[in-house]
Amino acid sequence: MNIFFFGHTSFTAQKLIKEFNLNDNLYFFSRKKKINKFYFFDLNKRNSKLFNNLKIKKIDYLFYFASFVPLDEKNSDWNKCKKINIYGLVNLLRDINIPIKKFILASSCSVYGSEKNKLFHEDTKLSPENSYSMSKFIQEKTLQVYCQKNNIEFLCYRVGYVFGKNMNKKRLVKRIMKNYKMGKKVKLYNLNFNLNLIHVDDIAYLVIKTYKKAKGIFNLTNPTQTTLGEYYSILTKKRFTKNNKINNFTSKKIFTEFNYLKKLDLKKKTLNFLNEG
């Protein structure tokens, strides 16, 4: 089985790539070499020669986790989002000339918008509000059309706010946690904003268990809200200790469609922010 993975150096994919079966033929494409069977791939350039030289007859699963994710989505730069998230994908689709069985996209829950006090489901009307969410929206639609036209199975995981070990220090929840540990006061706005939290371990577990059979769109996020205000309350009230934790689940749809997941012991990674690496 041949598996192509684009964006293996991303924070979201860091745990996932370690869970694949080593007996499969894994090929990783990126500008940064961090793993074996690595091939240099630049989303901003044409790469047709690369695929011609691979001499592979079929791609069973193509994972596309390559994306530009700004630290501040609300004020994201359209040119950067467009260049990588849209044109980068288009470059790949124009260059790749190997038959693909299934295309698996890592998208974002930001495509739903940020309406307060509302939980988003896979069939919720999409309402991208900024440059980043708009680029992910266009990315999804472009790939859906491409897959339908070329008879390729399509799977999209809309990922929430990813946290876990090696999280970028400039990310909001990390900065708030750091300031709290240093005893600094934090002034927050939009306390009702739903963070849509999901841990990297949960992403890895759920994707590995479902990507072969799953089709369509699934949210990988917490089905119950954890607002920015609640997150800060967790820190300030010290509600989380080694013996007092809350489990981080994911979208109910994925459990409904894949009943066998309920029979397994899901790695319920805890929202233990105080001890998070």
C-alpha positions as CSV (number, residue, x, y, z in Angstrom):
1,M,0.0,0.0,0.0
2,N,1.4,3.4,-1.0
3,I,0.7,6.4,1.3
4,F,1.7,9.9,0.3
5,F,1.9,12.5,3.1
6,F,2.2,16.2,2.5
7,G,2.8,18.4,5.6
8,H,4.3,15.8,7.9
9,T,6.3,18.5,9.7
10,S,3.1,20.3,10.8
11,F,2.2,20.5,14.5
12,T,-1.1,18.7,13.8
13,A,0.6,15.8,12.1
14,Q,3.5,15.3,14.6
15,K,1.8,12.4,16.4
16,L,-0.1,11.0,13.5
17,I,2.9,10.1,11.3
18,K,4.3,7.9,14.1
19,E,1.2,5.7,14.1
20,F,1.3,4.4,10.5
21,N,2.2,0.8,9.8
22,L,5.9,0.6,8.9
23,N,5.1,-2.2,6.5
24,D,3.3,0.3,4.3
25,N,5.2,2.3,1.6
26,L,5.2,5.7,3.2
27,Y,6.4,8.8,1.2
28,F,6.7,12.1,3.0
29,F,6.8,15.5,1.1
30,S,7.9,18.7,2.6
31,R,10.5,21.5,2.5
32,K,11.9,20.3,5.8
33,K,13.5,16.9,6.3
34,K,12.5,15.2,9.5
35,I,11.8,11.6,8.6
36,N,12.9,8.8,6.3
37,K,11.6,8.5,2.7
38,F,11.5,12.2,2.5
39,Y,11.1,14.1,-0.8
40,F,11.7,17.8,-1.1
41,F,8.5,19.5,-2.1
42,D,7.7,23.2,-2.4
43,L,4.1,24.2,-2.6
44,N,5.0,27.5,-4.2
45,K,6.6,25.8,-7.3
46,R,5.7,23.3,-9.9
47,N,6.9,19.7,-9.1
48,S,6.0,17.6,-12.0
49,K,9.5,16.1,-12.4
50,L,9.3,14.7,-8.9
51,F,6.3,12.6,-9.5
52,N,7.5,11.4,-12.9
53,N,10.7,10.1,-11.3
54,L,9.0,8.2,-8.5
55,K,7.8,5.5,-10.9
56,I,4.8,4.6,-8.7
57,K,1.7,3.3,-10.4
58,K,-0.9,4.1,-7.7
59,I,-1.4,6.1,-4.6
60,D,-3.8,4.4,-2.1
61,Y,-4.0,7.3,0.4
62,L,-2.8,10.8,-0.1
63,F,-2.8,12.9,3.1
64,Y,-2.7,16.6,2.7
65,F,-1.8,18.4,5.9
66,A,0.3,21.1,4.3
67,S,-1.1,24.5,5.2
68,F,-0.3,28.0,6.4
69,V,-1.9,28.5,9.8
70,P,-1.5,32.1,11.1
71,L,-1.1,32.7,14.8
72,D,-3.8,35.3,14.6
73,E,-6.5,33.9,12.3
74,K,-8.7,37.0,12.6
75,N,-6.1,39.3,11.2
76,S,-4.5,36.7,8.8
77,D,-2.8,37.9,5.6
78,W,-4.8,37.0,2.5
79,N,-1.7,36.9,0.2
80,K,0.0,34.3,2.5
81,C,-3.1,32.2,2.9
82,K,-3.9,32.3,-0.8
83,K,-0.4,31.5,-1.9
84,I,0.0,28.4,0.2
85,N,-3.5,27.1,1.0
86,I,-5.0,27.7,-2.4
87,Y,-2.3,28.0,-5.0
88,G,-0.2,25.4,-3.2
89,L,-2.9,22.8,-3.5
90,V,-3.7,23.8,-7.1
91,N,0.0,23.3,-8.0
92,L,-0.1,19.8,-6.5
93,L,-3.3,18.9,-8.4
94,R,-1.8,20.1,-11.6
95,D,1.5,18.2,-11.2
96,I,0.6,14.9,-9.7
97,N,0.0,12.3,-12.5
98,I,-0.4,9.2,-10.4
99,P,-3.9,7.6,-9.9
100,I,-5.2,8.3,-6.4
101,K,-7.7,6.1,-4.5
102,K,-8.5,8.5,-1.7
103,F,-7.5,12.1,-0.9
104,I,-7.5,13.0,2.8
105,L,-7.6,16.7,3.7
106,A,-6.9,18.4,7.0
107,S,-9.2,21.4,7.0
108,S,-10.2,23.7,9.8
109,C,-13.3,24.3,12.0
110,S,-12.8,28.0,11.3
111,V,-14.9,27.5,8.1
112,Y,-18.0,27.6,10.4
113,G,-17.3,31.1,11.6
114,S,-17.2,32.2,15.2
115,E,-20.8,32.9,16.2
116,K,-21.0,33.0,20.0
117,N,-22.7,30.4,22.1
118,K,-23.1,28.0,19.1
119,L,-21.9,24.5,18.6
120,F,-21.0,23.6,15.1
121,H,-21.8,20.3,13.4
122,E,-20.7,18.8,10.1
123,D,-23.9,20.0,8.4
124,T,-23.8,23.5,9.8
125,K,-23.8,26.3,7.2
126,L,-20.3,27.5,6.5
127,S,-19.5,31.1,7.2
128,P,-15.7,31.8,6.8
129,E,-15.0,35.2,8.4
130,N,-11.3,35.9,7.6
131,S,-8.6,35.3,5.1
132,Y,-7.4,32.0,6.7
133,S,-10.9,30.5,7.0
134,M,-11.8,31.6,3.5
135,S,-8.6,29.9,2.1
136,K,-9.5,26.7,3.9
137,F,-13.1,26.9,2.5
138,I,-11.8,27.4,-1.0
139,Q,-9.3,24.5,-0.5
140,E,-12.1,22.2,0.5
141,K,-14.4,23.1,-2.4
142,T,-11.5,22.9,-4.9
143,L,-10.6,19.4,-3.7
144,Q,-14.2,18.2,-3.6
145,V,-14.6,19.1,-7.3
146,Y,-11.3,17.6,-8.3
147,C,-12.1,14.3,-6.5
148,Q,-15.6,14.1,-8.0
149,K,-14.3,14.8,-11.5
150,N,-11.5,12.2,-11.2
151,N,-13.5,9.5,-9.3
152,I,-11.3,9.8,-6.2
153,E,-12.7,9.1,-2.7
154,F,-12.8,12.3,-0.6
155,L,-12.3,12.6,3.2
156,C,-12.0,15.8,5.1
157,Y,-11.2,16.2,8.8
158,R,-12.1,19.7,10.0
159,V,-9.7,20.1,12.9
160,G,-10.3,22.4,15.9
161,Y,-7.8,24.3,18.0
162,V,-4.9,21.8,18.3
163,F,-2.9,21.7,21.5
164,G,-0.3,19.4,23.0
165,K,3.4,18.8,23.4
166,N,5.7,21.1,21.4
167,M,2.9,23.6,20.9
168,N,4.1,27.0,19.4
169,K,4.8,29.3,22.3
170,K,3.1,32.1,20.5
171,R,-0.3,30.3,20.3
172,L,-3.0,31.9,22.5
173,V,-3.6,29.2,25.0
174,K,0.2,28.7,25.4
175,R,0.8,32.4,26.0
176,I,-2.0,32.6,28.5
177,M,-0.7,29.6,30.4
178,K,2.9,31.0,30.4
179,N,1.7,34.4,31.8
180,Y,-0.3,32.6,34.4
181,K,2.7,30.5,35.6
182,M,4.8,33.7,35.7
183,G,2.2,35.4,37.9
184,K,1.3,38.0,35.2
185,K,-2.2,39.4,34.9
186,V,-4.0,38.6,31.7
187,K,-6.7,40.8,30.2
188,L,-8.9,38.8,27.9
189,Y,-11.6,39.8,25.4
190,N,-14.3,37.7,23.7
191,L,-14.6,35.3,26.7
192,N,-17.4,33.4,25.1
193,F,-15.3,32.4,22.1
194,N,-15.3,28.6,21.7
195,L,-11.8,27.3,21.4
196,N,-12.8,24.0,19.7
197,L,-10.0,22.2,21.5
198,I,-8.5,18.9,20.3
199,H,-5.3,17.2,21.4
200,V,-2.7,16.0,18.9
201,D,-2.9,12.5,20.4
202,D,-6.7,12.4,19.8
203,I,-6.2,13.5,16.2
204,A,-3.6,10.7,15.6
205,Y,-5.8,8.0,17.2
206,L,-9.0,9.0,15.4
207,V,-7.5,9.4,12.0
208,I,-5.6,6.1,12.1
209,K,-8.7,4.3,13.2
210,T,-11.0,5.8,10.5
211,Y,-9.1,7.0,7.4
212,K,-9.5,3.8,5.4
213,K,-13.3,3.5,5.7
214,A,-14.3,7.1,6.3
215,K,-15.8,9.2,3.6
216,G,-17.1,12.8,3.7
217,I,-16.5,15.4,6.4
218,F,-15.8,14.9,10.1
219,N,-15.1,17.5,12.8
220,L,-12.2,16.7,15.1
221,T,-13.0,18.9,18.0
222,N,-14.7,18.9,21.3
223,P,-18.5,18.5,20.9
224,T,-19.1,20.5,24.1
225,Q,-17.8,24.1,24.4
226,T,-14.6,25.1,26.1
227,T,-14.7,28.9,25.9
228,L,-11.8,31.2,26.3
229,G,-13.3,32.3,29.7
230,E,-13.7,28.7,30.9
231,Y,-10.1,27.9,29.9
232,Y,-8.8,30.8,31.9
233,S,-11.0,29.8,34.8
234,I,-9.3,26.4,34.7
235,L,-6.0,28.0,35.2
236,T,-6.9,30.7,37.8
237,K,-9.0,28.4,40.0
238,K,-6.5,25.6,39.7
239,R,-9.3,23.1,38.9
240,F,-7.0,20.8,37.1
241,T,-4.6,18.6,39.1
242,K,-3.1,15.2,38.5
243,N,-6.2,13.6,40.1
244,N,-8.8,16.0,38.7
245,K,-9.0,16.0,34.9
246,I,-11.5,16.4,32.2
247,N,-11.4,14.2,29.2
248,N,-11.1,15.6,25.7
249,F,-13.6,13.9,23.3
250,T,-14.3,14.6,19.7
251,S,-17.2,15.0,17.3
252,K,-20.1,12.6,18.0
253,K,-20.5,11.9,14.3
254,I,-17.3,9.9,14.1
255,F,-18.5,7.6,16.9
256,T,-21.9,7.3,15.4
257,E,-20.6,6.2,12.0
258,F,-17.8,4.1,13.3
259,N,-19.4,2.1,16.1
260,Y,-16.3,0.0,16.8
261,L,-14.6,3.1,18.2
262,K,-17.0,3.0,21.2
263,K,-15.7,-0.5,22.0
264,L,-12.1,0.6,22.1
265,D,-10.5,2.5,24.9
266,L,-10.1,5.9,23.3
267,K,-7.0,7.7,24.4
268,K,-8.9,10.4,26.4
269,K,-6.1,12.9,26.5
270,T,-6.8,15.3,29.3
271,L,-7.0,19.1,29.2
272,N,-4.4,19.3,31.9
273,F,-3.0,22.6,30.8
274,L,-1.0,23.1,33.9
275,N,1.2,20.1,33.1
276,E,1.1,20.4,29.4
277,G,4.5,20.4,27.7
